[in-house]
Amino acid sequence: MKIAIGSDHGGYYLKGIIIRFLSGEGHEIIDVGASGLDLLDDYPDFARAVAVSILGGVADRGILICGSGVGASVAANKFPGIRAALCHDSFSARQGVEDDNMNVLCLGARVIGEELAKDLVLFFLNAKFSGAERHTRRIGKIAEIEKEF
């Protein structure tokens, strides 16, 4: 799977760990930055880069990491067609894809450890959207909201 991954300074070190882990699992990684530890960088820039990679068909899914994961999630969800969620438990990481067709996983590097982060990434990447009528209907309603605003 092609995965776009981005982080600000708060998630920079965890991003490196996740990149090495996923590369070892055979995934193609598209690192959209940060390319160095810069305390003045801003998570919306990396949310944009991940979103553009997915919306442009360059990546299948995305991972965003910041200090809490909240800012990255908020920023990513501003892009129509992006369904990003902050997940710090395995159920949400899996169910978010199966029911909500989540395409961006957001993680808080200051909230979870690296082993849990690896597990969550695997739950996210191994999950498939169910395509159930009720879930498809709900995602359609989200798309209508995006068009309206």
PyMOL CGO cylinders between C-alpha atoms (Angstrom):
from pymol import cmd
from pymol.cgo import CYLINDER

trace = [
    CYLINDER, 0.00, 0.00, 0.00, 1.17, 3.56, -0.71, 0.3, 1, 1, 1, 1, 1, 1,
    CYLINDER, 1.17, 3.56, -0.71, 1.09, 5.60, 2.47, 0.3, 1, 1, 1, 1, 1, 1,
    CYLINDER, 1.09, 5.60, 2.47, 1.69, 9.34, 2.79, 0.3, 1, 1, 1, 1, 1, 1,
    CYLINDER, 1.69, 9.34, 2.79, 3.06, 10.24, 6.20, 0.3, 1, 1, 1, 1, 1, 1,
    CYLINDER, 3.06, 10.24, 6.20, 3.68, 13.64, 7.69, 0.3, 1, 1, 1, 1, 1, 1,
    CYLINDER, 3.68, 13.64, 7.69, 4.44, 15.19, 11.04, 0.3, 1, 1, 1, 1, 1, 1,
    CYLINDER, 4.44, 15.19, 11.04, 5.36, 18.43, 12.65, 0.3, 1, 1, 1, 1, 1, 1,
    CYLINDER, 5.36, 18.43, 12.65, 8.10, 18.71, 15.28, 0.3, 1, 1, 1, 1, 1, 1,
    CYLINDER, 8.10, 18.71, 15.28, 5.86, 17.10, 17.91, 0.3, 1, 1, 1, 1, 1, 1,
    CYLINDER, 5.86, 17.10, 17.91, 5.65, 13.89, 15.91, 0.3, 1, 1, 1, 1, 1, 1,
    CYLINDER, 5.65, 13.89, 15.91, 8.97, 13.99, 14.11, 0.3, 1, 1, 1, 1, 1, 1,
    CYLINDER, 8.97, 13.99, 14.11, 10.70, 11.17, 16.01, 0.3, 1, 1, 1, 1, 1, 1,
    CYLINDER, 10.70, 11.17, 16.01, 7.67, 8.88, 16.01, 0.3, 1, 1, 1, 1, 1, 1,
    CYLINDER, 7.67, 8.88, 16.01, 7.29, 9.45, 12.27, 0.3, 1, 1, 1, 1, 1, 1,
    CYLINDER, 7.29, 9.45, 12.27, 10.78, 8.05, 11.70, 0.3, 1, 1, 1, 1, 1, 1,
    CYLINDER, 10.78, 8.05, 11.70, 9.95, 4.97, 13.76, 0.3, 1, 1, 1, 1, 1, 1,
    CYLINDER, 9.95, 4.97, 13.76, 6.71, 4.40, 11.84, 0.3, 1, 1, 1, 1, 1, 1,
    CYLINDER, 6.71, 4.40, 11.84, 8.43, 4.88, 8.47, 0.3, 1, 1, 1, 1, 1, 1,
    CYLINDER, 8.43, 4.88, 8.47, 11.06, 2.26, 9.29, 0.3, 1, 1, 1, 1, 1, 1,
    CYLINDER, 11.06, 2.26, 9.29, 8.41, -0.11, 10.62, 0.3, 1, 1, 1, 1, 1, 1,
    CYLINDER, 8.41, -0.11, 10.62, 6.11, 0.21, 7.60, 0.3, 1, 1, 1, 1, 1, 1,
    CYLINDER, 6.11, 0.21, 7.60, 8.98, -0.04, 5.13, 0.3, 1, 1, 1, 1, 1, 1,
    CYLINDER, 8.98, -0.04, 5.13, 9.88, -3.32, 6.80, 0.3, 1, 1, 1, 1, 1, 1,
    CYLINDER, 9.88, -3.32, 6.80, 6.29, -4.45, 6.34, 0.3, 1, 1, 1, 1, 1, 1,
    CYLINDER, 6.29, -4.45, 6.34, 6.61, -3.87, 2.58, 0.3, 1, 1, 1, 1, 1, 1,
    CYLINDER, 6.61, -3.87, 2.58, 4.62, -0.64, 2.26, 0.3, 1, 1, 1, 1, 1, 1,
    CYLINDER, 4.62, -0.64, 2.26, 5.62, 2.19, -0.05, 0.3, 1, 1, 1, 1, 1, 1,
    CYLINDER, 5.62, 2.19, -0.05, 6.14, 5.30, 2.06, 0.3, 1, 1, 1, 1, 1, 1,
    CYLINDER, 6.14, 5.30, 2.06, 5.71, 8.84, 0.81, 0.3, 1, 1, 1, 1, 1, 1,
    CYLINDER, 5.71, 8.84, 0.81, 7.34, 11.08, 3.42, 0.3, 1, 1, 1, 1, 1, 1,
    CYLINDER, 7.34, 11.08, 3.42, 5.86, 14.56, 3.04, 0.3, 1, 1, 1, 1, 1, 1,
    CYLINDER, 5.86, 14.56, 3.04, 7.87, 16.05, 5.91, 0.3, 1, 1, 1, 1, 1, 1,
    CYLINDER, 7.87, 16.05, 5.91, 9.00, 17.39, 8.18, 0.3, 1, 1, 1, 1, 1, 1,
    CYLINDER, 9.00, 17.39, 8.18, 12.41, 16.61, 6.84, 0.3, 1, 1, 1, 1, 1, 1,
    CYLINDER, 12.41, 16.61, 6.84, 14.11, 17.82, 10.01, 0.3, 1, 1, 1, 1, 1, 1,
    CYLINDER, 14.11, 17.82, 10.01, 13.30, 18.80, 13.56, 0.3, 1, 1, 1, 1, 1, 1,
    CYLINDER, 13.30, 18.80, 13.56, 12.08, 22.39, 13.31, 0.3, 1, 1, 1, 1, 1, 1,
    CYLINDER, 12.08, 22.39, 13.31, 10.29, 23.70, 16.39, 0.3, 1, 1, 1, 1, 1, 1,
    CYLINDER, 10.29, 23.70, 16.39, 8.67, 26.44, 14.30, 0.3, 1, 1, 1, 1, 1, 1,
    CYLINDER, 8.67, 26.44, 14.30, 6.97, 24.18, 11.75, 0.3, 1, 1, 1, 1, 1, 1,
    CYLINDER, 6.97, 24.18, 11.75, 3.16, 23.94, 11.63, 0.3, 1, 1, 1, 1, 1, 1,
    CYLINDER, 3.16, 23.94, 11.63, 1.01, 20.80, 11.46, 0.3, 1, 1, 1, 1, 1, 1,
    CYLINDER, 1.01, 20.80, 11.46, -1.47, 22.26, 8.90, 0.3, 1, 1, 1, 1, 1, 1,
    CYLINDER, -1.47, 22.26, 8.90, 1.32, 22.25, 6.30, 0.3, 1, 1, 1, 1, 1, 1,
    CYLINDER, 1.32, 22.25, 6.30, 1.83, 18.52, 6.70, 0.3, 1, 1, 1, 1, 1, 1,
    CYLINDER, 1.83, 18.52, 6.70, -1.91, 17.84, 6.85, 0.3, 1, 1, 1, 1, 1, 1,
    CYLINDER, -1.91, 17.84, 6.85, -2.17, 19.60, 3.48, 0.3, 1, 1, 1, 1, 1, 1,
    CYLINDER, -2.17, 19.60, 3.48, 0.66, 17.54, 2.02, 0.3, 1, 1, 1, 1, 1, 1,
    CYLINDER, 0.66, 17.54, 2.02, -0.86, 14.24, 3.16, 0.3, 1, 1, 1, 1, 1, 1,
    CYLINDER, -0.86, 14.24, 3.16, -4.34, 15.25, 1.96, 0.3, 1, 1, 1, 1, 1, 1,
    CYLINDER, -4.34, 15.25, 1.96, -3.06, 16.34, -1.45, 0.3, 1, 1, 1, 1, 1, 1,
    CYLINDER, -3.06, 16.34, -1.45, -1.19, 13.04, -1.81, 0.3, 1, 1, 1, 1, 1, 1,
    CYLINDER, -1.19, 13.04, -1.81, -4.38, 11.07, -1.18, 0.3, 1, 1, 1, 1, 1, 1,
    CYLINDER, -4.38, 11.07, -1.18, -6.72, 13.29, -3.19, 0.3, 1, 1, 1, 1, 1, 1,
    CYLINDER, -6.72, 13.29, -3.19, -4.24, 13.29, -6.10, 0.3, 1, 1, 1, 1, 1, 1,
    CYLINDER, -4.24, 13.29, -6.10, -4.06, 9.50, -6.14, 0.3, 1, 1, 1, 1, 1, 1,
    CYLINDER, -4.06, 9.50, -6.14, -0.39, 9.39, -5.17, 0.3, 1, 1, 1, 1, 1, 1,
    CYLINDER, -0.39, 9.39, -5.17, -1.16, 7.64, -1.85, 0.3, 1, 1, 1, 1, 1, 1,
    CYLINDER, -1.16, 7.64, -1.85, -3.85, 5.19, -0.81, 0.3, 1, 1, 1, 1, 1, 1,
    CYLINDER, -3.85, 5.19, -0.81, -3.97, 6.31, 2.81, 0.3, 1, 1, 1, 1, 1, 1,
    CYLINDER, -3.97, 6.31, 2.81, -2.24, 8.74, 5.12, 0.3, 1, 1, 1, 1, 1, 1,
    CYLINDER, -2.24, 8.74, 5.12, -0.80, 9.02, 8.59, 0.3, 1, 1, 1, 1, 1, 1,
    CYLINDER, -0.80, 9.02, 8.59, -0.36, 12.31, 10.42, 0.3, 1, 1, 1, 1, 1, 1,
    CYLINDER, -0.36, 12.31, 10.42, 1.51, 12.73, 13.68, 0.3, 1, 1, 1, 1, 1, 1,
    CYLINDER, 1.51, 12.73, 13.68, 1.71, 15.77, 15.90, 0.3, 1, 1, 1, 1, 1, 1,
    CYLINDER, 1.71, 15.77, 15.90, 2.07, 16.20, 19.64, 0.3, 1, 1, 1, 1, 1, 1,
    CYLINDER, 2.07, 16.20, 19.64, -1.53, 15.39, 20.56, 0.3, 1, 1, 1, 1, 1, 1,
    CYLINDER, -1.53, 15.39, 20.56, -2.89, 14.32, 17.16, 0.3, 1, 1, 1, 1, 1, 1,
    CYLINDER, -2.89, 14.32, 17.16, -5.77, 16.76, 17.56, 0.3, 1, 1, 1, 1, 1, 1,
    CYLINDER, -5.77, 16.76, 17.56, -4.44, 19.61, 15.43, 0.3, 1, 1, 1, 1, 1, 1,
    CYLINDER, -4.44, 19.61, 15.43, -3.44, 17.28, 12.61, 0.3, 1, 1, 1, 1, 1, 1,
    CYLINDER, -3.44, 17.28, 12.61, -6.92, 15.74, 12.65, 0.3, 1, 1, 1, 1, 1, 1,
    CYLINDER, -6.92, 15.74, 12.65, -8.67, 19.11, 12.61, 0.3, 1, 1, 1, 1, 1, 1,
    CYLINDER, -8.67, 19.11, 12.61, -6.53, 20.38, 9.75, 0.3, 1, 1, 1, 1, 1, 1,
    CYLINDER, -6.53, 20.38, 9.75, -6.81, 17.24, 7.62, 0.3, 1, 1, 1, 1, 1, 1,
    CYLINDER, -6.81, 17.24, 7.62, -10.59, 17.18, 7.87, 0.3, 1, 1, 1, 1, 1, 1,
    CYLINDER, -10.59, 17.18, 7.87, -10.80, 20.58, 6.16, 0.3, 1, 1, 1, 1, 1, 1,
    CYLINDER, -10.80, 20.58, 6.16, -10.05, 18.86, 2.83, 0.3, 1, 1, 1, 1, 1, 1,
    CYLINDER, -10.05, 18.86, 2.83, -13.13, 17.48, 1.04, 0.3, 1, 1, 1, 1, 1, 1,
    CYLINDER, -13.13, 17.48, 1.04, -12.76, 13.73, 0.67, 0.3, 1, 1, 1, 1, 1, 1,
    CYLINDER, -12.76, 13.73, 0.67, -10.42, 13.34, 3.61, 0.3, 1, 1, 1, 1, 1, 1,
    CYLINDER, -10.42, 13.34, 3.61, -11.78, 11.41, 6.55, 0.3, 1, 1, 1, 1, 1, 1,
    CYLINDER, -11.78, 11.41, 6.55, -9.17, 11.74, 9.28, 0.3, 1, 1, 1, 1, 1, 1,
    CYLINDER, -9.17, 11.74, 9.28, -9.49, 10.57, 12.86, 0.3, 1, 1, 1, 1, 1, 1,
    CYLINDER, -9.49, 10.57, 12.86, -7.37, 10.68, 15.96, 0.3, 1, 1, 1, 1, 1, 1,
    CYLINDER, -7.37, 10.68, 15.96, -7.06, 7.12, 17.25, 0.3, 1, 1, 1, 1, 1, 1,
    CYLINDER, -7.06, 7.12, 17.25, -5.28, 5.92, 20.34, 0.3, 1, 1, 1, 1, 1, 1,
    CYLINDER, -5.28, 5.92, 20.34, -6.99, 2.52, 20.59, 0.3, 1, 1, 1, 1, 1, 1,
    CYLINDER, -6.99, 2.52, 20.59, -7.14, -0.46, 18.23, 0.3, 1, 1, 1, 1, 1, 1,
    CYLINDER, -7.14, -0.46, 18.23, -10.93, -0.57, 17.96, 0.3, 1, 1, 1, 1, 1, 1,
    CYLINDER, -10.93, -0.57, 17.96, -11.15, 3.00, 16.62, 0.3, 1, 1, 1, 1, 1, 1,
    CYLINDER, -11.15, 3.00, 16.62, -8.23, 2.50, 14.23, 0.3, 1, 1, 1, 1, 1, 1,
    CYLINDER, -8.23, 2.50, 14.23, -9.93, -0.54, 12.69, 0.3, 1, 1, 1, 1, 1, 1,
    CYLINDER, -9.93, -0.54, 12.69, -13.57, 0.49, 12.95, 0.3, 1, 1, 1, 1, 1, 1,
    CYLINDER, -13.57, 0.49, 12.95, -12.85, 3.94, 11.56, 0.3, 1, 1, 1, 1, 1, 1,
    CYLINDER, -12.85, 3.94, 11.56, -11.93, 2.31, 8.27, 0.3, 1, 1, 1, 1, 1, 1,
    CYLINDER, -11.93, 2.31, 8.27, -14.55, -0.45, 8.30, 0.3, 1, 1, 1, 1, 1, 1,
    CYLINDER, -14.55, -0.45, 8.30, -17.52, 1.82, 9.06, 0.3, 1, 1, 1, 1, 1, 1,
    CYLINDER, -17.52, 1.82, 9.06, -16.41, 5.35, 8.17, 0.3, 1, 1, 1, 1, 1, 1,
    CYLINDER, -16.41, 5.35, 8.17, -13.93, 4.72, 5.34, 0.3, 1, 1, 1, 1, 1, 1,
    CYLINDER, -13.93, 4.72, 5.34, -11.30, 6.70, 7.25, 0.3, 1, 1, 1, 1, 1, 1,
    CYLINDER, -11.30, 6.70, 7.25, -8.34, 7.42, 5.00, 0.3, 1, 1, 1, 1, 1, 1,
    CYLINDER, -8.34, 7.42, 5.00, -6.03, 9.30, 7.40, 0.3, 1, 1, 1, 1, 1, 1,
    CYLINDER, -6.03, 9.30, 7.40, -4.93, 8.05, 10.80, 0.3, 1, 1, 1, 1, 1, 1,
    CYLINDER, -4.93, 8.05, 10.80, -3.83, 10.77, 13.23, 0.3, 1, 1, 1, 1, 1, 1,
    CYLINDER, -3.83, 10.77, 13.23, -1.61, 9.97, 16.19, 0.3, 1, 1, 1, 1, 1, 1,
    CYLINDER, -1.61, 9.97, 16.19, -0.41, 11.95, 19.18, 0.3, 1, 1, 1, 1, 1, 1,
    CYLINDER, -0.41, 11.95, 19.18, 3.28, 11.30, 19.76, 0.3, 1, 1, 1, 1, 1, 1,
    CYLINDER, 3.28, 11.30, 19.76, 3.09, 12.82, 23.23, 0.3, 1, 1, 1, 1, 1, 1,
    CYLINDER, 3.09, 12.82, 23.23, 0.13, 10.61, 24.12, 0.3, 1, 1, 1, 1, 1, 1,
    CYLINDER, 0.13, 10.61, 24.12, 1.08, 7.09, 23.01, 0.3, 1, 1, 1, 1, 1, 1,
    CYLINDER, 1.08, 7.09, 23.01, 4.26, 5.04, 22.87, 0.3, 1, 1, 1, 1, 1, 1,
    CYLINDER, 4.26, 5.04, 22.87, 5.93, 3.69, 19.77, 0.3, 1, 1, 1, 1, 1, 1,
    CYLINDER, 5.93, 3.69, 19.77, 4.75, 0.07, 20.17, 0.3, 1, 1, 1, 1, 1, 1,
    CYLINDER, 4.75, 0.07, 20.17, 1.11, 1.12, 20.47, 0.3, 1, 1, 1, 1, 1, 1,
    CYLINDER, 1.11, 1.12, 20.47, 1.59, 3.43, 17.49, 0.3, 1, 1, 1, 1, 1, 1,
    CYLINDER, 1.59, 3.43, 17.49, 2.88, 0.51, 15.41, 0.3, 1, 1, 1, 1, 1, 1,
    CYLINDER, 2.88, 0.51, 15.41, -0.12, -1.61, 16.42, 0.3, 1, 1, 1, 1, 1, 1,
    CYLINDER, -0.12, -1.61, 16.42, -2.58, 1.17, 15.59, 0.3, 1, 1, 1, 1, 1, 1,
    CYLINDER, -2.58, 1.17, 15.59, -1.00, 1.70, 12.19, 0.3, 1, 1, 1, 1, 1, 1,
    CYLINDER, -1.00, 1.70, 12.19, -1.39, -2.00, 11.40, 0.3, 1, 1, 1, 1, 1, 1,
    CYLINDER, -1.39, -2.00, 11.40, -5.04, -2.04, 12.50, 0.3, 1, 1, 1, 1, 1, 1,
    CYLINDER, -5.04, -2.04, 12.50, -5.66, 1.00, 10.28, 0.3, 1, 1, 1, 1, 1, 1,
    CYLINDER, -5.66, 1.00, 10.28, -3.86, -0.36, 7.23, 0.3, 1, 1, 1, 1, 1, 1,
    CYLINDER, -3.86, -0.36, 7.23, -5.24, -3.89, 7.46, 0.3, 1, 1, 1, 1, 1, 1,
    CYLINDER, -5.24, -3.89, 7.46, -8.86, -2.75, 7.80, 0.3, 1, 1, 1, 1, 1, 1,
    CYLINDER, -8.86, -2.75, 7.80, -11.15, -2.55, 4.76, 0.3, 1, 1, 1, 1, 1, 1,
    CYLINDER, -11.15, -2.55, 4.76, -14.28, -0.45, 4.30, 0.3, 1, 1, 1, 1, 1, 1,
    CYLINDER, -14.28, -0.45, 4.30, -17.31, -2.72, 4.72, 0.3, 1, 1, 1, 1, 1, 1,
    CYLINDER, -17.31, -2.72, 4.72, -19.37, -1.02, 2.03, 0.3, 1, 1, 1, 1, 1, 1,
    CYLINDER, -19.37, -1.02, 2.03, -22.49, -1.69, 4.09, 0.3, 1, 1, 1, 1, 1, 1,
    CYLINDER, -22.49, -1.69, 4.09, -25.46, 0.36, 2.93, 0.3, 1, 1, 1, 1, 1, 1,
    CYLINDER, -25.46, 0.36, 2.93, -25.80, 2.30, 6.18, 0.3, 1, 1, 1, 1, 1, 1,
    CYLINDER, -25.80, 2.30, 6.18, -22.14, 3.28, 6.17, 0.3, 1, 1, 1, 1, 1, 1,
    CYLINDER, -22.14, 3.28, 6.17, -22.17, 4.22, 2.49, 0.3, 1, 1, 1, 1, 1, 1,
    CYLINDER, -22.17, 4.22, 2.49, -25.29, 6.35, 3.13, 0.3, 1, 1, 1, 1, 1, 1,
    CYLINDER, -25.29, 6.35, 3.13, -23.61, 8.14, 6.01, 0.3, 1, 1, 1, 1, 1, 1,
    CYLINDER, -23.61, 8.14, 6.01, -20.44, 8.85, 4.06, 0.3, 1, 1, 1, 1, 1, 1,
    CYLINDER, -20.44, 8.85, 4.06, -22.64, 10.20, 1.26, 0.3, 1, 1, 1, 1, 1, 1,
    CYLINDER, -22.64, 10.20, 1.26, -24.21, 12.61, 3.75, 0.3, 1, 1, 1, 1, 1, 1,
    CYLINDER, -24.21, 12.61, 3.75, -20.74, 13.78, 4.78, 0.3, 1, 1, 1, 1, 1, 1,
    CYLINDER, -20.74, 13.78, 4.78, -19.90, 14.40, 1.10, 0.3, 1, 1, 1, 1, 1, 1,
    CYLINDER, -19.90, 14.40, 1.10, -23.08, 16.48, 0.77, 0.3, 1, 1, 1, 1, 1, 1,
    CYLINDER, -23.08, 16.48, 0.77, -22.04, 18.59, 3.77, 0.3, 1, 1, 1, 1, 1, 1,
    CYLINDER, -22.04, 18.59, 3.77, -18.65, 19.15, 2.13, 0.3, 1, 1, 1, 1, 1, 1,
    CYLINDER, -18.65, 19.15, 2.13, -20.35, 20.33, -1.07, 0.3, 1, 1, 1, 1, 1, 1,
    CYLINDER, -20.35, 20.33, -1.07, -22.70, 22.61, 0.82, 0.3, 1, 1, 1, 1, 1, 1,
    CYLINDER, -22.70, 22.61, 0.82, -19.95, 24.43, 2.67, 0.3, 1, 1, 1, 1, 1, 1,
]
cmd.load_cgo(trace, "trace")
